[in-house]
Every structure is written in C-alpha cells, then in structure tokens.
Amino acid sequence: MATAAHPVAPPSKVRDTFDSTLRSAKATVAMRETLRLAFDSFCANKVRFLLTMLGMVIGSASIILVVTLGLTGKQYALNLIASIGPSMIEMQFNGGSVAGPDNVATPDFMTREDEAAVREQVPGIAASSPMLEYHDTISLGNGITKEAMLLGVSPQYKDVRNLELVAGRFFDDQDALQHAQVAVIVEEFARDLYGSSAAAVGHTISVRGIPFTVIGVFKMRIDTFGQSEINEHTLLIPYPVARYFTGTDNVKEIFFSMKDPKEVPSAARKILAVIRSRHRATSSYTAFTMTQVLSVMARIADMLTLVLGGAAAITLVVSGVGIMNSMLANVGSRIKEIGIRKALGATSREIRLQFLTEAVFLSLSGGLIGTILGLALPFSVRFLTTFKIPISGWSAVIALATSVVVGVVFGTLPANRAAQLDPVATLKYE
C-alpha cells in the first residue's frame, strides 16, 4: 500500500529560518557580552561609580519620601475636615420671599414641616436638626452680663455636627419634650465665664429673665476659624425653648446626617429637590456638604505633592549630569580598549550599546537602592508604630522609570563619542 509523503519545506524557507535563528543567537550573545562588560567596568571602578550613583540614590529616595509626606499630609488634613461631619448635609436659606397679610413680603424660610417631609421622602437619613439663631445679652448674676448667641437645636444636633462633650451631658429628647431650661455652652465661653469646663456645669445663666442651667460643655473637634454657625460665645438650648425668644418655627438652616457617607452627594440633591418643591420657585436654597470641601482639599494636596515631587526629581537630573561626566571620563580612560574591540570586529553600534548600558546600569542601580531606602522608612514606621502612613507604589515606579530615562539621556553623549572614535587612532593612543 502506498504511504502519504510528508511535505518538504522549500530550501529558501529553511535558509530564512536558519538565518533568523542565527541572528537571534548573535543578538543574545551580544547583549550578554555587553552586560558582562558593563558589570566588569563597574567592578574595576567601584569607588568612582559608587560616588556617581550616590546622586541617583538621594534623588530616588527623595521622590518617594516627598510623595509619602504629601500623602500623609493629605490624609491628615482630610481626616481633620472629615471630623466636622463627613455625613452632614446643611440646608441653607439664601433668599426669596412670600406675600403675607396686607401683601407684606416675608422671607421664605424653611420650617419644621420641611424637615419632616425630607425625612419621610429621602431614605438613609440617620439624624436631623433644625436651628434657630438668637442673639441677646445674658446675665450671670451680681450685675455681670455678656453678649451671647443662642442656638435652638434638637438633641440630634450633637451627632449631626459631630460635637465633642468636654464636661457634663447634652440635653436629650425628654428635655426637649418638657421644654427644660437647660443649656450646653461652648468650651471657650465656659473658660471665659467660670475658669474651666468642669466648673461651668451646674451654674445658672439668665436670658431675658429666664434662668438656664448649664448641664454640659462642648467643643468642635477641629478649629473652623470662624467658618461655622458656632462661635466662641455660643449656648445650645432645646429647640422648643428657643421658640420662646424667636416666636416662630421658621429656620434658616436644617442639618441632616446620612447613615452612609457615600450617599451624601445623591442625598443632598434629593433633599434640595424636596425643599424647593415646598417653596416658591424664586426662593433660593443651598445644600452644603463636607464632600465638596474634601474634594477641593484633595485636589490641592495632590497638586502640592506633584510640585514637591517635581522639585525632588530635579535632583535626578543633576545626578544625570554627574553620570555623563563620569562616563566621559570612563571613555577617555578606555580609548585603547575601544580600539582593540573595533580591531576585533566590534561595530560602532555595539560600542555605543556597551557604554549606554553602563550608563543605564549606573543610574538604575542608584535608583533601585534609593527606592529601597525611600520605602524602608515609611514601612518601618507602619510596622513599628501605630501610624498608618500611606505608601504609594507609583512613586517607586516613577523613581525607577526616571532613573532609566536619566541613564539613557545622559549616557547618549558619552556612548556616541566612544562609538565615533577612529580605530586606527585609538590603537596608537598612549
């Protein structure tokens, strides 16, 4: 029985495959030889090359440490701002009026009914509080008076605004239902009036002849530098009691707190829509959230980190000049070697590649050591202390990539100079 013959490749195709394999093998041997020569050159000039690498070590470590410091400062600032209340939404009345009796225009303030409508229609709200603001002179007895600001709020105001109790307690729902004449005062005011926070608890303050017992002292978790409804002469009293002084349920601000901080942006839009639907179209309201502040602060911190990282990268550029100077001196001291290699058949491309490889080897080695040292410090702090310093893997990648680029850019001139040397003149060089 006849058997099927296997197809035989044409001779031209076999030759092409062989030539391709031979070229690949030559390239592999050439690269291996280039790397070996670069390493031998480093070993022969350890001190000079180590001093040259020092700039790359410092530059790479600086980039990583600067980025780490920038991220740490960003995290610290954002945590401070978030402590005001990352889940808080503050509804503010900006302007607008409605026609009252006798066609008298009155401001289109928000009301407790608006607060109730929002809590009914917007899911995910953990707490809320209206705020009535009233300014008056308070009496401390013995003819002593002080200017003060009274804020009528609900018991949930403490959680919504993330306030910290320094002494005593905050008024509760029972106090609000009973219209209890109690007050919680800000820490600065307590120290001004009574010398300390603890000493203020139990004292009586009179407002328009109505006595209020100080049951607690509070403070904000961070200094807002006056950018808050709370100042250094603030008294917090139950909302129903504050109505004795204002005579109205109309409020300029209502605070809401969400169960999940991630829901704040969408909830703010929904709350604003509910409020607007209950008032005149010409009235203006704003939903203010800490998310907006956090976003702006994050962009500012990122920009500062970028600028500082760029400044640190200049160190690598300066180090590149040192590498170029060292490689030019290296070429000058190895002219005889270059001539011998060319006489043995080395091409200008191979000579150029050899010295360029040495320059990249120098810069990358320095960059690698600097990256390890730069990462060692933040990792040590994380492992040995309770501080969770943020570490950016991208900073290490950027440092190493910049090191390679510096080696290529500043190693090109010495490599070209070595490749352009005349082989006959180099063999005669003494």
N, C-alpha and C positions, 0 to 999 in steps of 0.2 A: 504494500500500500504506500502511496506517495505521501511524504510529510510536507507540511507547510514550511516554507523558507522564511526565516526571520528577516525583517527589513534591515538593510545595511545603510548606515548614515553615509552621506556623500563625503569624500575626502576633505572638501573645503570646510564643511561644518565641523568635522573632527579637528581640523587645524585651528579654526576660530576658537573652539572650546579650550584647546590646549594653550593657545596664546593668552586667552583671558585668565586661565588658571595661573599661568606663569607670571603675568603682570600682577595679579593679586598677591602671589607669594613674594615677589620682589618688593611690593609696597609694604607688606607686613614686615619683611626683614629690614627694610629701610627705616620704618618707623621704630622698630625695636632697637635698631642700632642708634637712631637719633636720641631716643630716650636714655639709652645706656651712656652715650657720650655726654648728655646733659647732666646726668647724675654724677659721672666721673668728674666733670668740670666743677660741680658743686663741692664734691669731696676734696678736690685739690685746692679750693679757695674758700674754705669754710668760714673763716673769720670775716672776710670781706662780704661774702654773700649773706651771712647772718646779720651783719650790721645793715646791709641793704634791705633785708627782709623786715627789719625792726619797724620801719615806717609803715609797711603794709600791716604788720601785726597791730600797731597802735590804731591805724585808720579803721581796720575791720572791727576791732573791739569797740572803737568809739561809735561807729554806726549802730551796732547792736545795743550798746548801753544808752545812747541817746534815744533810740526808739523805745527802749524799755522804760526809761524815765518819762518820756512823753506819754506812753500808755498808762503808766502808774499815776501820773498827774491827772490824766483824763478820767481814769476810774475814780480817783479820789474826789474830783470836782463833781462828777455826775452823781456819785453816791451822796454827797452833801446836798446837792439840789434835790435829788430824789427823796431825801429825808423830810422835805417840806410836805410831801404827799404825792407819791407817784401816781396814785389812783384818783387824785382830786380833779374835779371839774367845777370851775367857778363861773356861774352865770352872772353877768353884769348888765345893768340897765345903762344905756348910753344916752338916750334922748328920745323924745316923742311925747305927745300929749293927747288927751281925750277931752271932749267937751263935757263940762259938768253942768250943774244947775246955773241958770241965767247965762248960758253959753260961756262960762268961765273955763278956760283951758287949764287942765291939771295934768301933771306928769303921769305917763302911762307906766307906772311902776309894776313890778311883779307882785304876786300875792301868795299866801299860803296855799290857795287853791291851785296855783300853778305848780307848786312843789308836789302836791298830792297827785295832780294829773301826770306829771313826769314819772313819779314812782309807779303809777299804775300802767303807763304805756311803754316805758323803757325798761327792758329786763336787765338784770345784772347789777342793780344799784344796791350797795351794801348799807349806806347811811346817807343822810342828808340833813341840812340845817339852814334855815333862813337866818338873816342877820339884820337887826335893827340898830342903827347907829344914833347915839345921843350924846351931846357934849354939855357938860354942866360943871358947876363948882361943887366939890364935896367938902363936907365938914368932918374934921377929925376930933372935935371937942376942944375945949379950952380956947375957943376962938381961932383955931388953926384951920385954914381952908387951902384946898389945892384944886387946880384945874385938872379935869379927868375926862376920859372918853368911855362911855358905857356902851357895850355891845350886847344886845339881846340875842341870844343864840339858844339852840336846843342842846340837850345833853350829848347828842351825837357829834356836836361840833368838835369835841376833843379828838375823836377818832378821825373825822374827816380832815382836820388840819394837822393831824399827827403831832399834837402838843405833848410836851413832857411835864408831868407833875413834879414839882420840886418839894412841896410840902402839902399836907392836908389831903383833901379829896376834891373831885369835881362834882358839881350838882348832878342829880340823876332825874329819872322820869317822875319819881314821886315828888321831888322838889318842884318840878315844873307844874305838875297837876295841882299841887297845893299852893301855887304862887308864893313859894317860900322866898323870903327876903334874904337871899344869900348871894355872895359874890366870890369869884375867883379872880385874883389880881395877878398881873404880870410881875415877874421876879424883880425887874429894875425898880418898879414902883414900890414893891414891898420893902426893898432895902432902903429906898429913899425915905419911906414913912416910918419904918419900925427898926431899921438897922439890919435885919436878916429875914430870910424867908420863913423860918420856923416861928419867929416872934410875931409875924403878922397874923397867923392863924388864931382866930378867936376874937380879934378886935372888931369894933363896930365902926362903920363908915356911914355917914348920913348924907343922903341925896334928896334935896328939896324937902327936908324934914322926915324922910322915910329912912329908918335905920336898916343897914345891911350888915350881916355878919360875914366876916371873911372866913371861908371854910377851906380855902386852898390857894396855893401859889403855883403858877405855871411859867413855862418859858418855851420859846420856839427852839427847835433842835439846831437851827443854824441862824446866823445873823443875816437878815434880809436887807439891811442897810436902808430901812425905811420904806422898802418896796412891798408893803403888806398892809392889811387893814388893821393890824395890831401895832401900837406904838408903845413907848415906854411909860405911858400913863393910862393903861387900859384896864378896865374892870369888865369881866364877863358876868352877866346875870341871866337868869332864865328868861326866855323869850316872852312868856305871858306877862312877866313883871315889867319888862321893858315897854310893853304897850301902855302902861300907866303914864309914861312920860311922852311917848310919841302920839298916842291916841289913834293909831291906825295900824292896819295889817300890811300896808304897802311896804315892800322891801326893795332895796336897790341891788342886793346880792343874795344869791342862794348857792350853797355849796352842796356838791354831790360827791360821793366816793363809790368807785366801782369795785366789785369783788375781784376782777381780773384786770391788772394794769394794761394788758394788751387790748382790752375792749375800750379804752379811754377815747381814742380818736373817733371811732364809729359812734360811741355813745354820746359824745359831745355834739355831733351833728344831729343825732336824733333828739336830744334834749333841746337844742336850739330850735329845731323844727316845731316841737310841741309848744314851746313858749311863744314863738311867733304866731302860731295858729290861733292862740288865745288872745292876741292883742291886735291893735291896728297895724296895717301894713307899713305905715310911715314910722312906726316906733322902731328903735334900734337896740339890739341886744348882742352881747358877745359871749361866746363860750371859751373861757380861758383855761388851758391845761398846762401842766408842767411838761408834757410831751414836747410842746413847741420849744420851751426853754432848753430841755435836754438835747433836742435835735440841733439847735444853734450852738450850744456849748460843745457838742461832739464835733461839729464841723470846725469850730475854732481850734479845738485841741488837736484835731488831725492836721490842720494847716500848720500849727506851731511845730508839731512833730516832724512834718515834712521839711519845714525850713531848717530846723535844727539838724535833721538827718543830712540835708544837703550841705550844711556847713561842715559836718563831720566828714562827708565824702571828699571835701577839698583836701583833707589830709592824705587820702589815697592818691589824688592827683600829684601832690607834692612828692609822695613816695615814688610815683612813676618816674619823675624826673631823676630821682636817685637811682632807680633801676636802669634807666637809659645811660646815665653817666657811668655806672658800674659795668654795664655791658660794652660800652665803647672802650673802656679801659681793658676789658677782657679780650675784645677783638684785637686791640693793639699788642697785647702780650702773647697772642697766639697766631701771629701772622705766618710764622714758619709752619705751624701745624696745618693752617688753611692751605698753604701752598702744597704741602705733601699730599693732603687729601685730594686736591684738584689734580695733582700729577697722577694719582692712583685711579682717577676716573670719576671723582665726585663732581656732580653738576652744581651750577650756581643755585639751582632750586634746592638741592639737598643741603648746601651750606647755609642758605637763608633759613630753611626749616630748622636746622640744628640750633642756630643762635636764637631764633624766635621761640623755639621750645624751651631753651634755657631761661629766657626772659619770663615766659608764662609760668615755668616751674618755680621761679623765684617769687613772683607775685602771688601765685595761687597757694604756695606753701605758707607764705606770710599771712595771706588772707584766711587760710584754714586754721592756723594757730590762733590768730586774732579772734576768729569766730568762736573757737572753743573757749578761749579765755572770756570773751564777752558773754557767752551763755552760762559760763560757770558761776558767775556772781549771782544773777537772778535765781538760778536753780538752787544754789546754796542757801539763799535767803528763804526760798519756799520750803526747802527740806528741813532747815534748822530753826525756823521761826514760824509764827502763826500768820505772817503776812503772805497773802496770795498775790505776789507780784505777777502782772500779766507778761507773758513772753510771746514775742512774735516770731514765728518760723520764717516769715517773709523777710525779716531783717537779716537773717542768716543767709538766705538765698541771694538777696540783693548784695550783701557784702562779698560773697564768693563770686557772683557774676561780675561785680565791679572789679574785683581783683583780676579776673581773666581778661576783661576789656583793657584794664591798665597795662597788663603784661603785653598784650598784642599791640596796643597803640604805641607804647614807649619802647617796645622791643623791635619795632619795624625798622627804625633808622639804623641801629647797630647791625641788624641782620642784613639789611641791604648793603651796608658798607662792607661787611665781610664777604658777601656774595660777589661784589663788583671788583674785588682785589684781583690784580693780574697774577696768574700762577707763576710766570717766569720771574717777576719782580719779587714775589713772596719767597721763592726758593733762594734768592740771592740776599734776602733780608737778614741782617745780623742784629 
